[in-house]
Amino acid sequence: MFASVSAVMGGIAAAAYLAGTFVQARSFLNNSQVNAPLLILLSIAGLLAHGIANYFVIYTGEAFNLSIYTSTSLVGWIMLAFVLIANLRLPVQNLLIVVLPAGIVGVIALLSGSSETSVPFAASDDPLIWHILISIVAYSILFMAACQSVLLGVLEHQLHTKHPIRLLRVIPPLQTMEALLFTLLRAGIVVLTIAIGSGFLFLEDMFEQHVVHHTVLATASWVLYAGLLAGHGVLGWRGTTAVRWTLIAFTLLLLGYFGSKFVLEILLDG
């Protein structure tokens, strides 16, 4: 029963995300303003259905199944939830350009991995679950920062080459985009700091063989994010410099978590 509910809800979520992507694509191709109310409505519908699907697949009643598949789904869901909430106060609707397709990937990962028979990753009463969930939130926020940096890089490149494109009409001005990037980076590094700290608190040894790569890469990523924010505050780093540092730091973070899970759960387990 739970499998059928998750499949139906996942299908509804994917359809809503796909429709929202189509609304944005049509607006982009027609060089017109996006139908914001319809886009938000589709995003909320997808978020709710995706959340229900996540619940029935991830929570077993006694434990949480946080495999690479379900973690990917959670990241997509958290990103969309963050964007919809932040959109009430900040101009982040443009991030739906990448967040909705990411949501589709998340649903596909959730449903493709829902039949896995491996033991769930953490018991519901295990304090380690908080470290895992906080880490996923950190990755979600910093993934959005990486997406924002890509949009910022494209915008800056087009402005410098004086070759205007339609994207310039559907995303905020350069200054707003930069401000939003650093807002996401500040929020992300705060959560990442809590995630790393909770790892040292709840794990007996953060440098055990199966987690040492995750620890080293996550810490290196944190150092780069902190360096970028310090450079921005003291030296005024921005533009291409900010984009490069953001993408390098996120790449390390991505390798540290999902790279490790891919090796452990798919390559070695397979």
N, C-alpha and C positions, 0 to 999 in steps of 0.2 A: 504493500500500500504506500509506504513512504517513498519508495522508488518511483512509483507512478505519479505521486504528488510532485516530487522534485522535478520529474521530467516535464510535466504539464506546466509548472511554474517557470521552469527554465526556458521552455519554448515560448511562453508569453513574454518573458523578459527579453529574450533574443529578438523577438518580433518587434517589441517596443523600441529596443536599442537600434535595430536596423531601420525602422521607420524614422526615428529621430535623426539618424545619419543621413537618410535620404532627404529629409527636410532641409538639413544644412547644405547638402551637396546641390540640391536644386536651387537654393538661394544663391550659392556661390556661382553656379554656372549661368544663372539668369542675371547675375550682377544686381541682386535686389536684397532688401532687408529680410532677414530670416523671420519667420512667424514664431516669435519668442514664446507666446502663451502655449502654442501647440507643442513646441520643442520641450518646454518645461513639463507639460502634462505627460508627454510620452516618456520623458526621463524619470518622472516620479513613478509612473506605472511600472516601468521596467525595474526601478529600484525596489519597489515593494515585492514584485514577483520574484526577483532575484534573491531578495532577502529571505523569503519563505523557502525557496529552493536550497539556499545555503543552510538554513536551519535543519532541514530534514536530512541533508547529506552529512553535514559536519558534526552535529550534536547527536550522540547516540543515547543520551540519558545518563550514561556513566562516564563517558569520555568524549574527547574532541578528536576528530579525524582531521589532522592538519598536514596532509600530504602535499606534494608539490602542486597537485591538481586543485585541491580545495584552497590552498594558500593563494594561488593565482586568481581564483574566483573571488576570494575575500578582498584582495588588493583592488580588483576592478570595482567591486561593490563599494568599498570604503572611499575610493577616489570619487565616484559619482555622488555619494552622500555628502562628501566634503564640498564638492563644487556646488551642489544645490543649496546647501546651507550657507556657504560663503557668498553665493550669488545674491543673497538678501542684502549684503552690505558692500560687496566688492565686485568690480567688473570682471568676473571670471567665467562668464558664459562662453567665451571663446574657447575655453578648455574642453568644452563638450565635443569639439572637433576631434579630439583624440581620446577623450574619456569614454564616449559611447562605443567606438570600435573596441576599445580595451575591455569594456563590459561584455561585448559579444565574445571575445576571446575567453574571458573569465567564465561565462556560462558554458561554452564548449568544453573548457577544461574541467569544470565541475561535473558535467554529465558524463564525460568520457572517463573520468576517474572515479565515478560514484560506485562502480561495480567492483572496485578493488577490495580484496579480502584481507589486506594487511591489517595488523592490530593498530587501532587508533594511536595517535602520537602521544597524547597526554591525558591522564585521568582528570575529570572535572574538578576534583579536590586537590590537585597537584598545583602548588604555587608557581611552578614553572610555566603554567599556561599563561600567566600574566606577562611574563617575559616574551613569550611567543606572540601574543596578541599585540602588545605594545610595539614589538619589532615590525609586525605587519603594518600597523598604523604609520610607523616612521617611513617604511618603504613606500607606502601609498602617497604620503605627502611629498616625499622627495622625488617620486616618480612624476608627480604633477609638476614639480619644479623643473625636472628635466624636460618635460613636454613644453613647459612655458619657455624654457631657454631655447628650444628648437624654434618655436614660433618667433621669439625675439630675434634670433639669429637670422631667420629668413627675412623678417621685416627690416632689420638693419641693413642686410645685404641689398635688398631692393632699393632702399632709400639712397644708399651710397652709389649704386650703379645707375640710379635715375631711370630705372625700368619699372614703372608702377605696375602692380598686378592687382587682381581682384581681391586678394587676401587683405590688402591694405584697407579695403572698405568694410571688412567684416570683423576686424580685430581692433582693439583700442590703440591710441597713439603710443609711440615709442616710450615716452616717459612713464606712462601708466603701466606699460608692459614690464619695464624694468623695476618699478616699485613693487609690482605684484610678485615678480620673481624673487626679490629679496624678502618679501613678506613670507612667501612659502618656504624659503631657505631657513629663515629664523625659526619658524614653527617646526620645520622638519628636524633641525639640529637639536632643538629642545627635546622632542620626542625620542630622537635617536640617542641622546645622552641618557635619558631615562631607560631606554631599552638596553643599552650596553651596561649601565649600572645595575639593572635588575638581573642581568645575566650573571654578573659576578656575585650577586646576592643569592640567587637561587640555584646556580650550578655549582657543584662541588669543585670543579676544575675547568675554567674557561679555556685551558690550553690542552685538554685531552685531545687525542689523535683525531677523533671524529668531529671536533668543533674548532680546532685550532685555526683552520683556514678561515672559517667564518669570523672568529675573533680578530684575527690579524687584518683581514680585509675591511671589516666593519670599522675597526679603529683607524685604519689608514684613511678610509672615506671620511670619518669624522674630522680628522686632522685637516683634510683638504677643505671641507665645508667651513670649518672654523677659520682656516687661513683666508678663504675667500671673503667671509664676512668681516674679518679684521682688515683685510686689504681694502674692502669697499668703504669701511668706516674711516680708516686712517689715510689711505692713499687715493681714495675715490675710484677704485677699480669698478669697471662697468663694461657694457657692450660685449665685444668679442671675448675679452678676458673672462668675464663672468660666465658666458656661455660655455667656454672650454672647461673651466674649472668645475662647473656644475655637472657637465656630462662625464668628465673623467671620474669625479667623486661618485656619481651614481653608478657608473660602470663597475667600480670596485664593490659598491654595496650590492649590486645585482649579482656579481660573481660570488660574493661572500655568502649570500643566502640561497638564492635560487640555483646558482651554479653548484653549490655543495649538495643541495637537495636532489638536483638532477643526477649527479654522480652517484650518490648514496642510494636513491630510490629507483632509478631507472637503469643506469649503466651497470652498477654492481649487483643490484637486486635482480636485474634481467639476465 
